[in-house]
Amino acid sequence: MTFSNPPAASETDAGGQEHAPVGFVESLAALLLRFRYVLLLLALVATGLAFVPAQRLTLERSIESLFPEDAPILQRYLESKQLFGGDEFVMVAWRQPELLKATGLQTVEKFADKLNDLPGVNASSTQTLTAVLQPEGAGFLGSLFLRIPAIRERALGFAEGALVGEDRKTTAVVVRLTPESDASVSRAETFQQIRDLAAAHPYRSYVVGEPVQVHDMFEIVERDGALLGWASSGILLCIILFLFRSLRWMILPILIVRVSLLWTRAALVLSGIRLSMVSSMLDSLVTIIGIATMMHITVTYRAYRRDYEREESLRRTLVDLLPAIAWTCATTAVGFGALMSSEIVPIQSFGLMMSIGTMMVLLAVASIVPGGVLLGSFSIDPKRYGWESRISAGLQKLLDAVFRFPKTIIAISVSLAILGVAGIPFLRVETDFSKNFHETSPIVQALQFVESNLGGAGNYEVSFDFPSLENEEALERLRALADELRNLEVDGQPAVTKVVAYTDGIDFIPNMAARTLTQKRELLAEMQPEFAPSMFNAQEQRMRILLRALERQPAELKLEMIDRVEEVTAQHFENVKTTGLYVLLANIILSLLADQLVSFGLAACGILLMMTLAFRSLRIGLISLVPNLLPIVLLVGLIGWSGSLINIGTAMIASVSIGLTVDSSIHYLSAYRRGLGAGFSHEESLRRTQGEIGLSLVFSNIALICGFSVLTLSEFVPLNYFGVLVSIAMLGGLAGNIILLPLLLTLLRGPEQNESLPEFAAKPAEPV
């Protein structure tokens, strides 16, 4: 059964004169229609002016920015960079027959020389197997000693797990990157040149390192965000064309979305704000808001066209929907604005971006829709299918079930809420950064090769107070600590795969070459000039031990291993700190997740406030949250129950989803209010709303879920998760708003109440 709006009052008075619009909304609708082509022209000019600056929007690629500025873990990392220099290492590894022969070592050295010539590479810090077995500063006597099999094997043991594998065929060249601020080229260019050299190497080579992983993550996010955004728009075009069989009504929704995004991007550039990994979802979320808004306009306009001409149908549509659209955009903006309370700068920026983007949708609708709908005479009306009546009938049957089985629905809802809440404690965080990429991606294949043949690909450090390099007692404690760390196990697995301490360099020099500690230190400085400064800061009296660990291991195990390293070190030295990109990446989701718990609570409170103001009723504000919170709580709880790990794409799903699904509640409550204001009973108003708004919600969910399906094609796994989880959240919101919301409205009114809900807009539209 399909419902139309009640018949309008007479269009003329006794003297045959037209009534003037009454009320703010009617006046605004009349104004938009009167100046529709002026507004359309202004929108076109604004779009043209925004095009160039919008292209300058760039992506913030700093992983440090994903932590609060005062976070202890970030402060440790920045302090280490200041004390010991930036430890951004890139490893190029391969398997080479006859590696240990003179010709094999020459091949390694020649390849290292090519890497050293690249801009952005700190040539003086490059580590190779050749430099260990044939050090330049060793002199004749040192070179002679290294020919002795026992000493040579000792040297190989020193390099094993870093520069040579147990098979004595796998090797690697480790280059240290110049600080990005001092480099003559971008990181992207340096990485590309390293990969080009690796591809041209006679042996199949693999490029790994945390800086490479971080770069690839941002590169994929930026590339896929743009490419899949257009692919999603193409799919949405096809779905909307299928639903309404009208070119005009296919183009308008996509035009609203693309114009809103263009204006938003230009505004961000002019404000000096950059995109981040978090805000890569901007396009997707603005698409949801824009498509959902246009779906309501399309369905409502189509219903009026059965009885009215084009302009009158659009006027009535605007009068009906403008308040709901305005409150929807304002509420969504407030919901996302709550993210600005975050201590993490990219999340603050994302909240501001989404607030701006949401309001741009409102501006685009107001300036483009009136002229876009009434301009020209091609493809005037959206069409309808016969099977739509079956969808409407199905929605009415759902409403019948709401009236017949309220206790059962409440019991099911409460049970689902309990299930969701009970699953939240089982949430686990994904710290294996390689899990952000598919198994077939080059970065994962490279990690598999390195971790299978050379040990761990993750680098970090543990630092502590240390008196001086002349203090033999302190050096002995350092030696004992290094040995203990090498033997450290957690759950039967080695906590680290490689330990490099300053004493390793001292012990590498045989007594025949240098007898005293001073002599060994001097010889080590000649052979490896940067070794001592990279391990010990004499001014601050800080020593560090470099560690390597497996990147691809369970989240809890990785964090436990880092904690155990810190505990063991604290037994030998004071003021112990672990840090490094490996540690930052292991904690990045924890940082985002902890921050989002607060932001989600603030978003819910902000939305509650806006809903209360919109309907001038705290009770309505509260019940409007229930159908939107329930699916989110259930979804997050099921993630916990299923054992799935929370990654970058799922950490923000709660805060994002509540800002989107509440839109449906506003349109549903607005339509319900219009029914009551027109004199219909509670049940009649719900049936009218279910038939019209329910159909819009079904259509928008179909279109958006199909559009978001393209995110499953991304190389970045969190984008896959985000696309799937947002689709599930939208389906949950749909179910909540067409089943749970009418039930809550029924319970709120009670069997004896007949008064209408408080209104937030003008009365039903009167004809001009």
C-alpha positions in Angstrom: 0.0 0.0 0.0 1.4 3.4 -1.0 0.4 6.6 0.8 0.4 10.1 -0.6 0.2 13.4 1.3 -3.2 14.7 2.3 -5.1 16.9 -0.1 -3.9 20.5 0.0 -6.1 23.3 1.0 -7.7 25.4 -1.7 -5.1 27.3 -3.7 -7.1 30.5 -4.0 -9.3 32.6 -1.7 -12.8 33.9 -2.4 -11.5 36.6 -4.6 -9.5 34.2 -6.7 -6.1 35.5 -5.4 -3.3 33.1 -4.6 -2.3 32.6 -1.0 1.2 33.9 -0.1 3.5 31.3 1.4 3.1 31.0 5.2 6.0 30.2 7.5 9.8 30.2 7.2 10.1 26.9 5.4 7.4 27.8 2.8 9.1 31.2 2.3 12.5 29.5 1.9 11.2 27.0 -0.6 9.5 29.8 -2.6 12.8 31.7 -2.6 14.8 28.7 -3.8 12.4 28.2 -6.6 12.2 31.8 -7.6 16.0 32.2 -7.9 16.7 28.6 -9.0 18.7 29.5 -12.1 20.7 32.2 -10.3 21.6 29.7 -7.6 22.5 27.1 -10.3 24.7 29.6 -11.9 26.4 30.5 -8.6 26.9 26.8 -7.9 28.6 26.5 -11.3 30.8 29.5 -10.7 31.7 28.2 -7.2 32.6 24.8 -8.7 34.8 26.4 -11.3 36.6 28.5 -8.7 37.0 25.5 -6.4 38.4 23.1 -9.1 42.1 24.3 -9.1 42.6 24.6 -5.3 40.8 21.3 -4.8 43.5 19.6 -6.8 46.2 20.8 -4.4 44.8 18.8 -1.4 47.6 16.5 -0.3 47.9 13.5 2.1 49.8 13.8 5.4 52.1 10.8 5.4 53.5 11.1 8.9 52.9 8.1 11.1 53.8 10.1 14.2 50.8 12.3 13.6 48.5 9.4 14.5 49.5 9.8 18.1 48.6 12.7 20.5 51.5 15.1 20.7 52.1 14.5 24.4 51.8 10.7 24.2 54.7 9.1 26.0 55.3 6.6 23.3 55.7 9.4 20.7 57.9 11.4 23.0 60.2 8.4 23.4 60.5 8.0 19.6 61.2 11.7 19.0 63.8 11.7 21.9 65.6 8.7 20.3 65.8 10.5 17.0 67.3 13.5 18.7 69.8 11.4 20.7 70.9 8.8 18.1 69.7 10.1 14.7 66.8 8.8 12.7 66.7 5.0 12.5 64.8 4.6 9.2 66.3 1.5 7.7 65.5 -0.2 4.4 66.7 -3.7 3.6 67.2 -5.2 0.2 67.5 -9.0 0.5 68.1 -11.8 -2.0 69.5 -15.3 -2.2 72.8 -15.7 -4.0 74.8 -18.9 -4.7 78.5 -18.8 -3.7 77.9 -15.8 -1.6 80.9 -16.1 0.6 83.4 -16.3 -2.3 85.3 -13.2 -3.3 83.2 -12.8 -6.4 80.0 -13.1 -4.4 81.1 -10.5 -1.9 82.1 -8.2 -4.8 78.6 -8.5 -6.2 77.2 -7.4 -2.8 79.5 -4.5 -2.6 78.8 -3.3 -6.1 75.1 -3.4 -5.5 75.6 -1.5 -2.2 77.6 1.2 -4.1 74.6 1.7 -6.4 72.3 2.1 -3.4 74.7 4.5 -1.8 74.6 6.8 -4.9 70.8 7.2 -4.5 69.6 10.6 -3.2 68.0 10.2 0.3 70.4 7.3 1.3 73.0 7.9 4.0 75.9 6.2 2.3 78.2 6.3 5.4 75.7 4.1 7.4 75.1 1.3 4.8 75.6 -2.2 6.2 76.8 -5.1 4.0 78.2 -8.5 4.6 81.3 -7.4 2.6 82.0 -4.7 5.1 81.9 -7.3 8.0 84.2 -9.8 6.3 86.4 -7.3 4.5 86.3 -4.1 6.6 88.1 -1.2 5.0 89.7 0.1 8.2 91.0 -3.3 9.4 94.4 -2.8 7.8 96.7 -5.6 6.7 96.8 -7.4 10.0 93.1 -7.2 10.5 92.4 -8.6 7.0 94.8 -11.4 7.7 93.0 -12.3 11.0 89.6 -12.4 9.1 91.0 -15.1 6.8 91.3 -17.4 9.8 88.3 -19.8 9.6 87.4 -19.5 13.3 87.5 -15.7 13.2 85.7 -15.6 9.9 82.9 -17.8 11.3 82.7 -15.6 14.3 82.3 -12.6 12.0 79.5 -14.5 10.1 77.8 -15.2 13.4 77.9 -11.5 14.2 76.2 -10.7 10.9 73.8 -13.6 11.0 70.1 -12.7 11.1 70.8 -9.2 9.7 73.2 -9.4 6.8 73.5 -13.1 6.1 71.1 -16.1 6.7 71.8 -19.4 8.3 72.0 -21.0 4.8 75.0 -18.7 4.0 73.3 -17.9 0.7 70.8 -15.3 1.7 72.2 -11.8 2.2 70.9 -8.2 2.6 72.1 -4.7 2.2 70.7 -2.4 4.9 70.7 1.3 4.0 69.9 4.1 6.4 67.7 6.9 5.1 68.7 10.5 5.4 66.3 12.5 7.5 63.5 13.6 5.2 64.0 17.2 6.0 67.6 17.0 4.8 66.9 14.8 1.7 67.1 16.3 -1.7 64.2 14.2 -3.0 61.0 12.8 -1.5 60.8 9.5 0.3 58.6 8.2 -2.6 61.3 8.9 -5.1 64.0 7.3 -3.0 61.9 4.1 -2.5 61.1 3.9 -6.1 64.7 4.1 -7.1 65.6 1.5 -4.5 62.9 -0.8 -6.0 64.1 -0.1 -9.5 67.7 -1.2 -8.6 66.3 -4.3 -6.8 64.3 -5.1 -10.0 67.4 -4.8 -12.1 69.5 -6.9 -9.8 70.6 -10.3 -11.3 69.0 -12.1 -8.3 65.4 -11.7 -7.3 65.5 -9.1 -4.6 63.0 -8.0 -1.9 62.7 -4.6 -0.4 61.4 -4.3 3.2 61.4 -2.0 6.2 59.0 -0.1 8.3 59.4 3.2 6.3 58.6 1.2 3.2 55.5 -0.3 4.8 54.3 3.1 6.0 54.9 4.7 2.6 53.1 1.9 0.8 50.2 2.2 3.1 49.7 5.9 2.4 50.4 5.4 -1.3 47.7 2.7 -1.6 45.2 4.7 0.5 45.7 7.8 -1.7 45.5 5.9 -5.0 42.7 3.6 -4.1 40.7 6.4 -2.4 40.7 8.3 -5.7 40.3 5.4 -8.1 37.6 3.5 -6.1 35.8 6.8 -5.4 35.1 7.2 -9.1 34.4 3.5 -9.5 31.9 3.7 -6.7 30.3 6.7 -8.4 30.0 4.7 -11.6 28.2 1.9 -9.8 25.9 4.3 -8.1 25.0 5.9 -11.4 24.0 2.5 -12.8 22.0 1.5 -9.6 20.2 4.9 -9.5 19.5 4.7 -13.2 18.0 1.3 -12.8 15.9 2.3 -9.8 14.4 5.4 -11.4 15.1 5.0 -15.2 15.7 8.8 -15.5 19.0 10.3 -16.7 18.2 13.6 -14.9 17.6 11.8 -11.6 20.6 9.6 -12.1 22.9 12.6 -12.7 21.6 14.8 -9.9 22.7 12.6 -6.9 26.2 12.1 -8.3 26.4 15.8 -9.2 25.5 16.7 -5.6 28.2 14.3 -4.2 31.0 15.4 -6.6 30.3 19.1 -6.2 30.1 18.7 -2.4 33.4 16.9 -2.4 35.0 19.5 -4.7 33.9 22.4 -2.5 35.0 20.5 0.6 38.5 19.9 -0.8 38.9 23.5 -1.9 37.8 24.7 1.6 40.4 22.3 3.2 43.2 23.6 1.0 42.3 27.2 1.8 42.2 26.3 5.5 45.7 24.7 5.3 44.3 21.3 6.3 45.7 18.1 4.8 44.2 14.7 4.3 45.5 11.8 6.5 45.1 8.1 6.5 42.1 8.5 8.8 40.4 11.1 6.5 40.8 8.8 3.4 37.2 7.9 4.2 36.0 11.4 3.4 34.8 10.6 -0.1 32.9 7.5 1.0 31.1 9.3 3.8 30.1 12.4 1.9 28.8 10.0 -0.8 26.6 8.3 1.8 25.1 11.6 3.0 24.6 13.0 -0.5 23.0 9.9 -2.0 20.7 9.3 1.0 19.5 12.9 0.9 18.8 12.8 -2.8 17.0 9.5 -2.5 14.5 11.1 -0.1 14.0 14.0 -2.5 13.6 11.7 -5.5 11.0 9.4 -3.9 9.0 12.3 -2.3 9.0 14.3 -5.6 7.9 11.3 -7.5 5.0 10.7 -5.2 3.8 14.4 -5.6 4.1 14.2 -9.4 1.1 11.9 -9.5 -1.1 14.9 -8.6 0.8 18.1 -9.3 2.9 19.9 -11.9 6.7 19.9 -11.7 7.2 23.2 -9.9 4.4 22.6 -7.4 5.7 19.0 -6.8 9.2 20.3 -6.1 7.9 23.1 -3.9 5.9 20.6 -1.7 9.0 18.3 -1.7 11.2 21.1 -0.4 8.7 22.2 2.2 8.4 18.6 3.4 12.1 17.7 3.4 14.1 20.9 3.9 13.7 20.9 7.7 14.7 17.2 7.9 17.6 17.7 5.5 18.8 20.7 7.4 18.6 19.0 10.8 20.1 15.8 9.3 23.2 17.8 8.0 23.5 19.8 11.2 23.2 16.6 13.4 25.7 14.7 11.3 28.1 17.7 11.4 27.8 17.8 15.2 28.3 14.1 15.4 31.5 14.3 13.4 32.5 17.5 15.1 32.8 15.6 18.3 35.9 14.0 16.7 37.6 17.4 17.1 37.8 16.6 20.8 40.4 14.0 19.9 44.0 14.5 21.0 45.2 13.0 17.6 45.5 15.8 15.0 44.4 13.7 12.0 41.2 12.7 13.8 40.6 16.4 14.7 41.1 17.3 11.1 38.8 14.4 10.0 36.1 15.6 12.3 36.4 19.1 10.8 36.5 17.8 7.3 33.3 15.8 7.7 31.5 18.7 9.4 32.5 20.9 6.4 31.6 18.1 3.9 28.2 17.6 5.5 27.3 21.2 5.3 28.5 21.4 1.7 26.0 18.7 0.9 23.3 21.0 2.3 24.5 23.9 0.2 24.8 21.8 -2.9 21.2 20.5 -2.5 19.9 24.1 -1.9 21.7 25.6 -4.9 21.6 22.8 -7.5 18.4 20.8 -6.9 15.7 23.5 -7.7 17.3 24.5 -11.0 18.5 20.9 -11.8 15.0 19.5 -11.4 13.2 22.2 -13.4 15.7 23.0 -16.1 14.7 21.8 -19.5 12.3 19.1 -20.5 14.4 16.0 -20.9 13.9 12.9 -18.6 11.6 14.9 -16.3 10.3 12.3 -13.9 11.8 9.4 -12.0 9.9 6.2 -12.9 8.5 3.6 -10.7 8.4 -0.2 -11.0 5.4 -2.4 -10.3 7.5 -4.4 -7.8 7.9 -1.4 -5.6 4.4 -2.0 -4.3 5.6 -5.4 -3.0 8.4 -3.7 -1.1 5.9 -1.2 0.4 3.7 -4.1 1.3 6.6 -5.9 2.9 7.3 -2.8 4.9 3.7 -2.7 6.0 3.9 -6.3 7.1 6.9 -5.4 9.2 4.9 -2.7 10.8 2.1 -5.2 11.5 4.6 -7.4 13.2 5.7 -4.4 15.3 2.1 -3.9 16.5 1.4 -7.6 17.0 4.7 -8.7 18.7 6.1 -5.7 20.6 7.3 -7.8 23.6 9.0 -10.3 21.3 10.8 -7.5 19.4 11.9 -5.8 22.6 13.2 -9.1 24.0 15.1 -9.8 20.8 16.5 -6.2 20.8 17.6 -6.5 24.5 19.2 -9.9 23.8 21.1 -8.5 20.8 22.3 -5.6 22.9 23.5 -7.9 25.7 25.2 -10.1 23.1 27.0 -7.1 21.7 28.1 -5.6 25.0 29.3 -9.1 26.1 31.5 -9.3 23.1 33.2 -6.0 23.5 35.7 -7.3 26.2 36.9 -9.9 23.6 38.0 -7.2 21.1 41.7 -7.7 20.1 43.9 -5.2 18.4 45.8 -6.0 15.2 49.5 -4.9 15.6 50.9 -6.9 12.7 51.3 -4.0 10.2 51.7 -6.4 7.3 48.1 -7.5 7.8 47.1 -4.2 6.3 48.1 -5.7 2.9 46.9 -8.7 1.1 49.0 -11.9 1.1 49.8 -11.5 -2.6 51.1 -7.9 -2.3 54.9 -7.3 -2.9 55.4 -5.9 0.7 54.0 -9.1 2.3 56.0 -11.4 0.0 59.1 -9.5 0.8 58.4 -9.8 4.6 57.8 -13.5 4.2 61.2 -13.9 2.4 63.1 -11.9 5.0 61.5 -13.4 8.0 62.0 -16.9 6.6 65.6 -16.5 5.7 67.1 -13.6 7.8 64.9 -13.5 10.9 62.7 -10.5 11.9 62.1 -7.5 9.7 60.9 -5.3 12.5 63.5 -3.0 14.0 63.3 -1.2 17.4 65.6 -0.3 20.3 65.8 -0.3 24.1 67.7 2.6 25.6 68.8 3.3 29.2 71.2 5.4 31.3 74.9 4.5 30.9 77.9 6.1 32.5 80.6 6.0 29.8 82.3 3.7 27.2 85.4 3.6 29.5 83.5 2.0 32.4 84.3 -1.7 32.1 81.9 -2.7 34.8 79.0 -1.0 32.9 80.2 -2.7 29.7 80.2 -6.1 31.4 76.6 -5.5 32.5 75.7 -4.4 28.9 77.3 -7.6 27.6 75.3 -9.7 30.1 72.0 -7.9 29.1 72.6 -8.5 25.4 73.1 -12.2 26.1 70.0 -12.3 28.2 67.9 -10.6 25.5 69.2 -13.1 22.9 67.9 -16.0 25.0 64.7 -14.3 26.0 61.5 -16.2 25.1 57.8 -15.5 25.4 55.4 -18.4 25.2 58.2 -20.6 23.9 59.2 -18.2 21.1 62.2 -15.9 20.9 61.3 -12.4 21.8 63.9 -11.0 19.4 65.7 -12.5 16.4 68.7 -10.2 16.5 70.4 -8.2 19.2 73.2 -5.7 18.4 74.9 -4.0 21.4 78.0 -1.9 21.6 79.9 -4.7 23.2 79.3 -6.9 20.2 81.5 -4.5 18.2 84.2 -4.6 20.9 84.1 -8.4 21.2 84.3 -8.8 17.5 87.9 -7.5 17.5 90.2 -10.3 18.5 92.8 -9.8 21.3 95.6 -10.4 18.8 94.5 -7.2 16.9 93.9 -5.1 20.0 94.5 -6.0 23.6 93.1 -3.2 25.7 89.6 -1.8 25.8 90.9 1.6 24.5 92.7 -0.1 21.6 89.6 -2.0 20.6 87.5 1.1 20.8 89.9 2.9 18.6 90.1 0.1 16.0 86.3 -0.2 16.0 86.1 3.5 15.3 88.4 3.1 12.4 86.5 0.1 11.0 83.0 1.4 11.7 83.1 5.2 12.4 79.3 5.5 12.9 78.9 2.5 15.2 79.7 4.0 18.5 77.8 7.4 18.0 74.8 5.4 16.8 74.8 3.4 20.0 75.9 5.8 22.7 75.2 9.5 23.3 78.0 10.7 25.6 76.5 14.1 26.3 73.2 12.6 27.6 74.9 9.4 28.8 72.3 7.2 27.0 73.1 3.8 25.6 70.8 1.7 23.4 70.6 -1.8 22.1 69.3 -2.4 18.6 66.7 -5.2 18.3 65.1 -7.1 15.5 61.9 -9.0 15.8 59.4 -10.8 13.7 56.8 -8.5 12.1 54.3 -11.2 11.3 53.2 -12.5 14.7 50.0 -12.3 16.9 49.2 -8.9 18.3 49.2 -9.8 22.0 52.5 -11.7 21.6 54.3 -8.8 20.0 53.2 -6.3 22.7 54.1 -8.8 25.4 57.6 -9.3 23.9 58.2 -5.6 23.8 57.1 -5.3 27.5 59.4 -8.3 28.5 62.4 -6.6 26.8 61.8 -3.5 28.8 61.4 -5.5 32.1 64.6 -7.5 31.6 66.6 -4.3 30.7 65.2 -2.6 33.8 66.9 -5.3 35.9 70.3 -4.1 34.6 70.0 -0.4 34.0 67.8 2.6 35.0 65.4 4.8 33.0 64.6 2.2 30.4 62.7 3.0 27.3 61.7 1.0 24.2 60.9 2.8 21.0 61.1 2.7 17.2 58.8 2.6 14.3 58.1 -1.1 15.1 56.8 0.0 18.5 54.8 2.9 17.1 53.2 0.7 14.5 52.4 -2.0 17.2 50.5 0.6 19.3 48.9 2.7 16.5 45.5 1.0 16.7 45.6 1.1 20.5 46.1 4.9 20.2 43.2 5.3 17.8 40.9 2.9 19.7 41.4 4.5 23.1 40.8 7.9 21.6 37.7 6.8 19.8 36.0 5.6 22.9 35.8 9.2 24.1 34.9 10.6 20.7 32.1 8.1 20.3 30.6 9.1 23.6 30.8 12.8 22.7 29.3 12.1 19.3 26.4 10.3 20.9 25.8 13.1 23.3 26.0 15.7 20.5 23.5 13.8 18.4 21.2 13.4 21.4 21.3 17.2 22.0 20.6 17.9 18.3 17.7 15.5 18.2 16.3 16.9 21.4 16.4 20.4 19.9 15.0 19.3 16.6 11.9 17.7 18.1 11.9 19.8 21.3 11.6 16.6 23.3 14.3 14.8 25.3 12.3 11.6 25.1 12.3 11.7 21.3 16.0 12.5 21.4 16.7 9.4 23.6 14.6 7.0 21.6 16.1 8.2 18.3 19.5 7.0 19.6 18.4 3.5 20.4 17.8 2.1 16.8 21.2 3.6 15.8 23.3 2.5 18.8 22.0 -1.0 18.9 23.4 -2.1 15.5 26.7 -0.5 16.3 27.0 -2.2 19.7 26.0 -5.5 18.1 28.5 -5.1 15.2 31.4 -4.2 17.5 30.4 -7.0 19.9 30.3 -9.6 17.0 33.8 -8.5 16.0 34.9 -9.4 19.5 33.0 -12.7 19.5 34.4 -13.7 16.1 38.0 -13.2 17.1 38.6 -10.7 14.3 41.2 -8.2 15.1 40.6 -4.4 15.1 42.6 -2.6 12.4 42.8 0.9 11.2 39.5 0.5 9.2 37.5 -0.8 12.1 38.9 1.4 14.9 36.7 4.3 13.9 33.6 2.4 12.7 31.5 3.2 15.8 32.1 7.0 15.7 31.6 7.1 11.9 28.5 4.9 11.8 26.4 6.7 14.4 26.9 9.9 12.4 25.4 8.3 9.4 22.6 6.1 10.5 20.9 8.8 12.6 20.0 10.6 9.4 17.4 7.9 8.7 15.8 8.5 12.1 15.4 12.2 11.4 13.6 11.6 8.1 11.4 8.9 9.6 10.5 11.1 12.6 9.9 14.1 10.4 7.5 12.2 8.1 5.7 10.8 11.1 5.3 14.3 12.5 3.9 15.5 9.2 1.3 12.8 9.3 0.2 13.7 12.8 0.2 17.4 11.9 -2.1 16.6 9.0 -4.6 15.0 11.3 -3.8 11.3 10.9 -3.8 8.9 13.8 -0.7 7.5 15.3 -1.0 4.2 13.3 -2.0 5.9 10.1 1.0 8.3 10.4 3.4 5.3 11.0 1.9 3.5 8.0 2.3 6.5 5.7 5.9 7.0 7.0 6.7 3.3 6.6 5.4 3.3 3.0 7.3 6.4 1.8 10.4 7.0 4.0 10.9 3.3 4.4 11.0 2.9 0.6 13.6 5.7 0.4 15.7 4.0 3.1 15.6 0.7 1.2 16.6 2.3 -2.1 19.4 4.4 -0.6 20.8 1.3 1.2 20.7 -0.8 -1.9 22.5 1.9 -3.9 25.1 2.6 -1.2 25.9 -1.0 -0.4 26.5 -1.7 -4.1 28.6 1.4 -4.4 30.7 0.5 -1.4 31.3 -3.0 -2.7 34.2 -1.6 -4.7 36.1 -1.0 -1.5 36.6 -4.8 -1.3 38.9 -4.4 -4.4 41.4 -2.2 -2.6 44.9 -3.5 -1.9 44.6 -1.9 1.6 42.9 -4.4 3.8 41.4 -1.8 6.3 39.5 -0.3 3.4 38.0 -3.7 2.6 36.9 -3.9 6.3 35.6 -0.4 6.3 33.4 -1.0 3.2 31.9 -4.2 4.6 31.4 -2.9 8.1 29.8 0.4 7.0 27.4 -1.6 4.8 26.5 -3.8 7.7 26.0 -0.8 9.9 23.8 0.9 7.4 21.7 -2.3 7.1 21.5 -2.4 10.9 20.4 1.2 11.0 17.8 0.5 8.3 16.4 -2.4 10.4 16.5 -0.3 13.5 14.6 2.6 11.9 11.8 0.6 10.2 11.3 -1.9 13.1 12.6 -0.6 16.4 11.8 3.1 15.9 8.1 2.7 15.2 7.9 0.4 18.2 9.5 2.9 20.4 7.2 5.7 19.1 4.2 3.4 19.9 5.4 2.7 23.4 6.2 6.4 23.9 2.6 7.5 23.1 0.9 4.8 25.1 -2.6 3.4 24.2 -4.5 6.4 25.4 -2.4 9.3 24.1 -3.6 11.1 21.0 -1.6 14.3 21.1 1.0 14.9 18.4 4.7 15.0 18.7 6.4 18.4 19.1 7.1 19.9 15.7 10.3 21.4 14.4 9.0 22.6 11.1 6.1 24.3 9.5 2.8 22.7 9.0 2.1 20.6 5.8 2.7 22.5 2.6 0.0 24.7 1.2 0.1 25.4 -2.6 1.5 28.7 -3.8 
